[in-house]
């Protein structure tokens, strides 16, 4: 898959710094969740690992071939998307990168969703940034860079990824995943890489069916139990995100914004049943429930059932 057009300018800037010798040993790539920080970081890693002196990866050298096969021994990745990054993971990684490179001359560390580092892990990364090994680059990505230590942010070159507009996203998705017709989920998010992740993880049907199920529930044609059929601790966050998106889009529409066709009937029934003020309360309640479920062992079905009974 070619790099998305809204990422190209940031990539070009880093490539120019590489050629000029002005590139920092640490880069922090930030942007809204799902705009493509990880995709951009991987392209940067390929350029840095290349054994040629040109701006972009040549695609021909041994390092480029290993990167293409995802087997380069000097490219290390830690991903915090699914949980906390802990200090032992960082220490193990730092120990490996202090050794001489096995191929070429460069080592690259990619820490995705770096905001997931706990305080001890963050301090270990900070120490590595303060005492960088020769020809070693750190690439950190984050959608919540304010959660990173200020001292980590200050030691990184900031690369801000722009948020594409709906037309750009629609065109790009049509080019790369036309069969899925992911524009049907624009009521949930318009962040392109989040939509691709939803499709890849086979969650599209859950979200596509949710507006109609909620509408049937609001019309008393479906019970709470039927609406939440299939809910468990693994997908509770998906349900909460979907319900929160429905409420948020409804609030925006009440203030004059257009609404996605999939939510027109839901909006009308929400206004009829609970009104705008209660919409705001329910949206905040869903957000609070998401936070509570992350911190405690609450029964997800019971908690979400209690919430939907307020609708």
C-alpha positions as CSV (number, residue, x, y, z in Angstrom):
1,X,0.0,0.0,0.0
2,X,1.5,3.4,-1.0
3,X,1.7,6.1,1.7
4,X,-1.4,8.2,2.1
5,X,-1.2,11.6,0.4
6,X,-1.7,13.6,3.6
7,X,1.4,11.9,5.1
8,X,3.7,12.6,2.1
9,X,4.7,16.2,3.2
10,X,5.9,15.0,6.6
11,X,7.8,12.2,5.1
12,X,9.5,14.5,2.6
13,X,10.6,16.8,5.4
14,X,12.2,14.0,7.3
15,X,13.9,12.7,4.2
16,X,15.4,16.1,3.5
17,X,16.8,16.3,7.0
18,X,18.3,12.8,6.6
19,X,20.2,13.9,3.5
20,X,21.3,17.1,5.0
21,X,22.6,15.4,8.2
22,X,20.3,17.5,10.3
23,X,17.9,14.7,11.5
24,X,17.4,14.3,15.2
25,X,18.1,10.9,16.8
26,X,14.5,11.0,18.2
27,X,11.2,11.9,16.5
28,X,7.8,12.2,18.0
29,X,5.0,11.6,15.4
30,X,1.7,13.0,16.6
31,X,-1.8,13.3,15.3
32,X,-5.4,12.3,15.8
33,X,-5.9,8.6,16.5
34,X,-6.1,6.8,13.2
35,X,-4.6,9.4,10.8
36,X,-1.6,7.2,10.0
37,X,1.2,7.9,12.5
38,X,2.3,4.3,12.5
39,X,2.2,4.1,8.7
40,X,4.4,7.2,8.5
41,X,6.8,6.0,11.1
42,X,7.3,2.7,9.3
43,X,8.1,4.6,6.1
44,X,10.6,6.7,8.0
45,X,12.1,3.6,9.5
46,X,12.6,2.1,6.0
47,X,14.4,5.2,4.8
48,X,16.6,5.3,7.9
49,X,17.5,1.6,7.7
50,X,18.5,1.8,4.0
51,X,22.2,1.5,3.4
52,X,22.2,4.0,0.6
53,X,22.8,7.8,1.1
54,X,19.7,8.8,-0.8
55,X,16.6,10.4,0.8
56,X,14.2,7.5,0.4
57,X,14.8,3.8,0.8
58,X,16.4,2.3,-2.4
59,X,14.5,-1.0,-2.0
60,X,17.5,-2.9,-3.3
61,X,20.0,-3.1,-0.6
62,X,20.1,-6.0,2.0
63,X,18.6,-3.8,4.7
64,X,15.7,-2.8,2.4
65,X,15.1,-6.4,1.5
66,X,15.0,-7.4,5.2
67,X,12.6,-4.5,6.0
68,X,10.3,-5.6,3.2
69,X,10.3,-9.1,4.7
70,X,9.8,-7.7,8.2
71,X,12.9,-9.6,9.4
72,X,15.5,-6.8,10.0
73,X,17.4,-7.6,13.2
74,X,18.2,-4.0,13.9
75,X,14.6,-2.7,13.7
76,X,12.8,-3.1,17.0
77,X,9.1,-2.4,17.6
78,X,7.1,-1.9,20.8
79,X,3.4,-1.4,20.4
80,X,1.3,0.0,23.2
81,X,-2.1,-0.2,21.5
82,X,-3.4,-3.2,23.4
83,X,-1.9,-2.4,26.8
84,X,0.6,-0.7,29.0
85,X,4.3,-0.7,27.9
86,X,6.3,-1.7,31.0
87,X,9.8,-0.9,32.1
88,X,11.1,-4.4,31.5
89,X,10.1,-4.2,27.9
90,X,12.1,-0.9,27.5
91,X,15.1,-2.2,29.3
92,X,15.2,-5.4,27.1
93,X,14.9,-3.2,24.0
94,X,17.6,-0.7,25.2
95,X,20.0,-3.6,26.0
96,X,19.6,-4.9,22.4
97,X,20.2,-1.6,20.7
98,X,23.4,-0.8,22.7
99,X,25.0,-3.7,20.7
100,X,26.6,-3.2,17.3
101,X,24.2,-3.4,14.3
102,X,24.0,-6.8,12.7
103,X,23.3,-5.4,9.3
104,X,24.4,-2.1,7.9
105,X,25.2,0.8,10.3
106,X,21.8,1.9,11.6
107,X,19.4,0.8,14.3
108,X,15.9,2.0,14.6
109,X,13.4,1.7,17.5
110,X,9.7,2.3,16.9
111,X,7.5,2.8,20.0
112,X,3.9,3.0,18.8
113,X,1.2,4.5,21.0
114,X,3.9,5.7,23.3
115,X,1.4,7.3,25.6
116,X,0.9,3.7,26.9
117,X,4.3,3.7,28.7
118,X,4.0,3.7,32.4
119,X,6.1,6.1,34.4
120,X,9.0,3.7,34.9
121,X,9.1,2.8,31.2
122,X,9.0,6.5,30.2
123,X,11.9,7.2,32.5
124,X,13.9,4.4,30.9
125,X,13.2,5.8,27.4
126,X,14.2,9.2,28.6
127,X,17.5,7.9,29.8
128,X,18.1,6.2,26.4
129,X,17.3,9.5,24.6
130,X,19.7,11.4,26.9
131,X,22.5,8.9,26.1
132,X,21.8,7.8,22.5
133,X,23.9,5.1,20.9
134,X,25.7,5.9,17.7
135,X,23.5,5.7,14.6
136,X,20.4,4.8,16.6
137,X,17.1,6.5,16.0
138,X,14.0,6.5,18.1
139,X,10.6,6.9,16.5
140,X,7.7,7.5,18.9
141,X,4.1,7.7,17.8
142,X,1.2,9.1,19.8
143,X,-2.3,10.4,19.5
144,X,-2.1,11.8,23.1
145,X,1.4,13.3,23.2
146,X,0.4,15.5,26.2
147,X,0.5,12.2,28.3
148,X,4.2,11.8,27.6
149,X,6.8,13.2,29.9
150,X,7.6,16.8,29.0
151,X,11.3,15.9,29.0
152,X,10.7,13.2,26.4
153,X,8.8,15.6,24.2
154,X,11.6,18.2,24.5
155,X,14.2,15.7,23.3
156,X,12.3,14.8,20.1
157,X,11.8,16.4,16.8
158,X,8.0,16.9,16.6
159,X,6.3,15.7,13.4
160,X,2.6,16.7,13.4
161,X,0.4,14.6,11.1
162,X,-2.5,16.5,9.6
163,X,-6.0,15.2,9.7
164,X,-7.4,14.6,6.2
165,X,-10.8,15.9,5.2
166,X,-13.7,13.6,4.5
167,X,-13.2,13.8,0.8
168,X,-9.6,12.7,1.0
169,X,-10.5,9.8,3.2
170,X,-13.3,8.7,1.0
171,X,-11.2,8.8,-2.1
172,X,-8.3,6.9,-0.4
173,X,-10.5,4.2,1.1
174,X,-12.2,3.7,-2.3
175,X,-8.8,3.2,-3.9
176,X,-7.5,0.8,-1.2
177,X,-10.6,-1.0,0.1
178,X,-13.4,-0.4,-2.2
179,X,-15.2,-3.6,-1.5
180,X,-15.7,-2.8,2.2
181,X,-17.4,0.5,1.5
182,X,-16.1,1.9,4.8
183,X,-17.7,5.3,4.2
184,X,-20.8,3.7,5.7
185,X,-19.1,4.1,9.0
186,X,-18.3,7.8,8.8
187,X,-20.8,8.4,11.6
188,X,-18.4,6.5,13.8
189,X,-15.1,8.0,12.6
190,X,-13.5,9.5,9.6
191,X,-10.0,8.5,10.6
192,X,-8.8,6.3,7.7
193,X,-6.5,3.9,9.5
194,X,-9.0,3.4,12.3
195,X,-11.5,2.3,9.7
196,X,-9.0,-0.1,8.1
197,X,-8.3,-1.5,11.6
198,X,-12.0,-2.1,12.2
199,X,-12.3,-3.9,8.9
200,X,-9.1,-5.9,9.5
201,X,-10.3,-7.0,12.9
202,X,-13.7,-8.0,11.5
203,X,-15.6,-5.5,13.6
204,X,-17.3,-3.6,10.8
205,X,-20.5,-5.6,11.0
206,X,-20.9,-4.8,14.8
207,X,-20.8,-1.1,14.1
208,X,-22.8,-1.2,10.8
209,X,-25.7,-3.0,12.6
210,X,-25.6,-0.8,15.7
211,X,-27.7,2.2,14.6
212,X,-30.6,0.1,13.4
213,X,-30.5,-2.0,16.6
214,X,-30.5,1.1,18.8
215,X,-33.4,2.5,16.7
216,X,-35.4,-0.7,17.3
217,X,-34.6,-0.6,21.0
218,X,-35.8,3.0,21.2
219,X,-39.0,2.0,19.5
220,X,-39.4,-0.9,22.0
221,X,-39.0,-3.4,19.2
222,X,-35.9,-4.9,20.8
223,X,-34.9,-5.5,24.4
224,X,-31.7,-4.4,26.0
225,X,-30.6,-8.1,26.2
226,X,-31.2,-8.4,22.4
227,X,-29.3,-5.2,21.7
228,X,-26.3,-6.4,23.7
229,X,-26.3,-9.9,22.5
230,X,-22.6,-10.9,21.9
231,X,-21.3,-8.3,24.4
232,X,-18.3,-9.4,26.5
233,X,-15.2,-8.0,28.1
234,X,-13.4,-8.1,24.8
235,X,-15.7,-5.9,22.8
236,X,-17.3,-3.7,25.5
237,X,-15.1,-0.8,24.4
238,X,-16.4,-1.2,20.8
239,X,-20.0,-1.0,22.0
240,X,-19.3,2.0,24.2
241,X,-17.5,3.7,21.3
242,X,-20.4,3.0,18.9
243,X,-23.0,4.3,21.4
244,X,-20.9,7.3,22.2
245,X,-20.6,8.1,18.5
246,X,-24.3,7.9,18.0
247,X,-24.9,10.3,20.9
248,X,-22.2,12.7,19.9
249,X,-23.4,12.9,16.3
250,X,-26.9,13.4,17.6
251,X,-25.7,16.3,19.8
252,X,-23.9,17.9,16.9
253,X,-27.0,17.6,14.7
254,X,-29.1,19.2,17.3
255,X,-26.7,22.2,17.0
256,X,-27.1,22.4,13.3
257,X,-24.5,20.0,11.9
258,X,-25.5,17.5,9.2
259,X,-26.1,13.9,10.3
260,X,-25.1,10.7,8.6
261,X,-28.1,9.0,6.9
262,X,-27.6,5.9,9.1
263,X,-28.4,8.0,12.2
264,X,-31.4,10.0,11.0
265,X,-34.0,7.6,12.5
266,X,-32.0,7.1,15.7
267,X,-31.7,10.9,16.2
268,X,-35.4,11.4,15.8
269,X,-36.2,8.7,18.3
270,X,-33.6,9.9,20.8
271,X,-35.0,13.4,20.7
272,X,-38.5,12.1,21.1
273,X,-37.7,9.8,24.0
274,X,-35.1,11.7,26.1
275,X,-34.5,15.2,24.7
276,X,-31.3,17.2,24.1
277,X,-30.4,17.8,27.8
278,X,-30.6,14.1,28.6
279,X,-28.6,13.4,25.4
280,X,-25.7,15.3,26.9
281,X,-26.0,13.4,30.2
282,X,-26.0,10.1,28.5
283,X,-23.0,10.9,26.4
284,X,-21.0,11.9,29.5
285,X,-22.2,8.7,31.2
286,X,-20.9,6.5,28.4
287,X,-17.6,8.3,28.5
288,X,-17.4,7.8,32.2
289,X,-18.3,4.1,31.9
290,X,-15.5,3.6,29.4
291,X,-13.0,5.0,31.9
292,X,-14.5,2.9,34.8
293,X,-14.3,-0.3,32.8
294,X,-10.6,0.3,32.1
295,X,-9.8,0.7,35.8
296,X,-12.1,-1.8,37.5
297,X,-13.5,-5.3,37.0
298,X,-17.1,-4.2,36.6
299,X,-19.5,-6.5,34.9
300,X,-19.7,-5.0,31.4
301,X,-23.2,-6.4,30.6
302,X,-24.7,-5.2,33.8
303,X,-23.1,-1.7,33.5
304,X,-24.1,-1.2,29.9
305,X,-27.6,-2.6,30.6
306,X,-28.0,-0.1,33.4
307,X,-26.9,2.7,31.2
308,X,-29.2,1.8,28.3
309,X,-32.2,1.6,30.7
310,X,-31.7,5.4,31.0
311,X,-32.5,5.8,27.3
